């Protein structure tokens, strides 16, 4: 009876190792972050969206602004790795966290700063502003 209850573990040589690109990796990274946000894990969601991960082969480099973020990230990294390995069909994926205290987050302080930031993201904002005669007031 006990022999039947043993779990079967696939040999690692059978696990998929399909190639993938950085765009696909970022897409699934962001989907995972969005899913965490929907589950109420807002802190982890924001940590995953602080900067963009960089892919080098099957190693993902992720830069975080401080040790606290790194500790929070590392406590949840197994779920992210499982998601990426499953959706990208590659079980060789690893994540290396780099702490860079110099990472700057862009903050928008007034309406003009916010507008300039939106304009960086999407230049069509200027067309929208001019078409509807929108004005920036503080």
C-alpha positions as a Markdown table, in Angstrom:
| # | Residue | x | y | z |
|---|---|---|---|---|
| 1 | Unk | 0.0 | 0.0 | 0.0 |
| 2 | Unk | 2.8 | 2.4 | 0.9 |
| 3 | Unk | 4.6 | 1.8 | -2.4 |
| 4 | Unk | 1.6 | 3.3 | -4.3 |
| 5 | Unk | 1.7 | 6.5 | -2.4 |
| 6 | Unk | 5.2 | 7.4 | -3.4 |
| 7 | Unk | 5.4 | 10.5 | -5.7 |
| 8 | Unk | 7.0 | 10.3 | -9.1 |
| 9 | Unk | 9.7 | 12.8 | -9.8 |
| 10 | Unk | 10.8 | 13.3 | -13.4 |
| 11 | Unk | 14.5 | 13.0 | -14.1 |
| 12 | Unk | 16.0 | 16.4 | -14.7 |
| 13 | Unk | 17.2 | 15.3 | -18.2 |
| 14 | Unk | 13.6 | 15.0 | -19.3 |
| 15 | Unk | 12.6 | 18.5 | -18.3 |
| 16 | Unk | 12.1 | 20.9 | -21.2 |
| 17 | Unk | 14.8 | 23.4 | -22.1 |
| 18 | Unk | 13.3 | 25.3 | -25.0 |
| 19 | Unk | 14.8 | 28.6 | -26.1 |
| 20 | Unk | 13.1 | 31.9 | -25.3 |
| 21 | Unk | 13.7 | 35.5 | -25.8 |
| 22 | Unk | 13.8 | 38.5 | -23.4 |
| 23 | Unk | 10.4 | 39.8 | -24.7 |
| 24 | Unk | 8.7 | 36.5 | -23.8 |
| 25 | Unk | 10.4 | 36.4 | -20.4 |
| 26 | Unk | 9.4 | 40.0 | -19.6 |
| 27 | Unk | 5.8 | 39.3 | -20.7 |
| 28 | Unk | 5.5 | 36.4 | -18.3 |
| 29 | Unk | 7.3 | 38.3 | -15.6 |
| 30 | Unk | 4.8 | 41.1 | -15.8 |
| 31 | Unk | 1.8 | 38.7 | -16.0 |
| 32 | Unk | 3.1 | 37.0 | -12.8 |
| 33 | Unk | 3.4 | 40.4 | -11.1 |
| 34 | Unk | -0.1 | 41.4 | -12.2 |
| 35 | Unk | -1.4 | 38.1 | -10.8 |
| 36 | Unk | 0.3 | 38.8 | -7.4 |
| 37 | Unk | -1.4 | 42.2 | -7.4 |
| 38 | Unk | -4.8 | 40.7 | -8.0 |
| 39 | Unk | -4.2 | 38.3 | -5.0 |
| 40 | Unk | -3.4 | 41.3 | -2.8 |
| 41 | Unk | 0.4 | 40.9 | -2.7 |
| 42 | Unk | 1.0 | 44.5 | -3.7 |
| 43 | Unk | 4.5 | 44.9 | -2.2 |
| 44 | Unk | 5.8 | 41.9 | -4.2 |
| 45 | Unk | 4.0 | 43.2 | -7.3 |
| 46 | Unk | 5.7 | 46.6 | -7.0 |
| 47 | Unk | 9.1 | 44.9 | -6.4 |
| 48 | Unk | 8.7 | 42.9 | -9.6 |
| 49 | Unk | 7.9 | 46.1 | -11.5 |
| 50 | Unk | 10.6 | 48.4 | -10.1 |
| 51 | Unk | 13.0 | 47.7 | -13.0 |
| 52 | Unk | 13.1 | 45.5 | -16.1 |
| 53 | Unk | 14.8 | 42.1 | -15.8 |
| 54 | Unk | 17.7 | 41.5 | -18.2 |
| 55 | Unk | 18.2 | 38.1 | -19.8 |
| 56 | Unk | 21.6 | 36.5 | -20.6 |
| 57 | Unk | 21.1 | 33.0 | -21.9 |
| 58 | Unk | 18.9 | 31.3 | -19.3 |
| 59 | Unk | 20.1 | 33.6 | -16.4 |
| 60 | Unk | 17.9 | 36.5 | -15.5 |
| 61 | Unk | 19.6 | 39.5 | -13.8 |
| 62 | Unk | 17.3 | 41.6 | -11.7 |
| 63 | Unk | 18.4 | 44.9 | -10.1 |
| 64 | Unk | 16.8 | 46.1 | -6.9 |
| 65 | Unk | 17.4 | 49.3 | -5.0 |
| 66 | Unk | 18.1 | 47.9 | -1.5 |
| 67 | Unk | 18.6 | 44.9 | 0.7 |
| 68 | Unk | 15.1 | 45.0 | 2.0 |
| 69 | Unk | 13.6 | 44.6 | -1.5 |
| 70 | Unk | 16.1 | 41.8 | -2.1 |
| 71 | Unk | 15.0 | 39.9 | 1.0 |
| 72 | Unk | 11.3 | 40.2 | 0.1 |
| 73 | Unk | 12.0 | 39.2 | -3.5 |
| 74 | Unk | 14.1 | 36.2 | -2.5 |
| 75 | Unk | 11.3 | 35.0 | -0.1 |
| 76 | Unk | 8.9 | 34.8 | -3.1 |
| 77 | Unk | 11.4 | 33.9 | -5.9 |
| 78 | Unk | 10.4 | 30.2 | -6.1 |
| 79 | Unk | 6.9 | 31.0 | -7.2 |
| 80 | Unk | 8.2 | 33.3 | -9.9 |
| 81 | Unk | 10.8 | 30.7 | -11.1 |
| 82 | Unk | 8.1 | 28.1 | -11.2 |
| 83 | Unk | 5.8 | 30.4 | -13.3 |
| 84 | Unk | 8.6 | 31.3 | -15.7 |
| 85 | Unk | 9.9 | 27.7 | -16.1 |
| 86 | Unk | 6.4 | 26.4 | -16.8 |
| 87 | Unk | 5.3 | 29.1 | -19.2 |
| 88 | Unk | 8.7 | 29.4 | -21.1 |
| 89 | Unk | 9.2 | 25.7 | -21.1 |
| 90 | Unk | 12.8 | 25.9 | -19.9 |
| 91 | Unk | 13.9 | 24.5 | -16.5 |
| 92 | Unk | 17.4 | 25.9 | -16.7 |
| 93 | Unk | 16.2 | 29.4 | -15.8 |
| 94 | Unk | 17.9 | 31.0 | -12.8 |
| 95 | Unk | 17.6 | 34.5 | -11.3 |
| 96 | Unk | 20.4 | 36.6 | -10.0 |
| 97 | Unk | 19.6 | 39.6 | -7.9 |
| 98 | Unk | 21.8 | 42.6 | -7.9 |
| 99 | Unk | 21.4 | 45.3 | -5.2 |
| 100 | Unk | 22.2 | 48.7 | -6.6 |
| 101 | Unk | 21.7 | 51.5 | -4.1 |
| 102 | Unk | 22.0 | 54.0 | -7.0 |
| 103 | Unk | 18.9 | 52.9 | -8.8 |
| 104 | Unk | 16.8 | 56.0 | -9.3 |
| 105 | Unk | 13.1 | 55.9 | -9.4 |
| 106 | Unk | 11.6 | 58.7 | -11.5 |
| 107 | Unk | 9.1 | 60.7 | -9.5 |
| 108 | Unk | 6.6 | 63.2 | -10.9 |
| 109 | Unk | 6.0 | 66.1 | -8.5 |
| 110 | Unk | 3.8 | 68.5 | -10.4 |
| 111 | Unk | 1.5 | 68.5 | -13.4 |
| 112 | Unk | 4.3 | 69.5 | -15.8 |
| 113 | Unk | 6.6 | 66.8 | -14.5 |
| 114 | Unk | 3.8 | 64.2 | -14.8 |
| 115 | Unk | 3.0 | 65.4 | -18.3 |
| 116 | Unk | 6.7 | 65.2 | -19.3 |
| 117 | Unk | 6.9 | 61.6 | -17.9 |
| 118 | Unk | 3.8 | 60.6 | -19.8 |
| 119 | Unk | 5.2 | 62.2 | -23.0 |
| 120 | Unk | 8.4 | 60.0 | -22.5 |
| 121 | Unk | 6.2 | 56.9 | -22.3 |
| 122 | Unk | 3.8 | 57.8 | -25.1 |
| 123 | Unk | 4.5 | 60.7 | -27.5 |
| 124 | Unk | 0.9 | 60.6 | -28.7 |
| 125 | Unk | -0.1 | 62.4 | -25.5 |
| 126 | Unk | 0.9 | 65.7 | -27.2 |
| 127 | Unk | -1.6 | 65.0 | -30.0 |
| 128 | Unk | -4.3 | 64.3 | -27.4 |
| 129 | Unk | -3.4 | 67.5 | -25.5 |
| 130 | Unk | -3.5 | 69.7 | -28.7 |
| 131 | Unk | -6.6 | 68.0 | -30.2 |
| 132 | Unk | -8.7 | 68.7 | -27.1 |
| 133 | Unk | -7.1 | 72.0 | -26.1 |
| 134 | Unk | -6.0 | 70.6 | -22.7 |
| 135 | Unk | -4.1 | 72.9 | -20.4 |
| 136 | Unk | -1.7 | 72.0 | -17.6 |
| 137 | Unk | -2.6 | 73.9 | -14.4 |
| 138 | Unk | -1.0 | 73.4 | -11.0 |
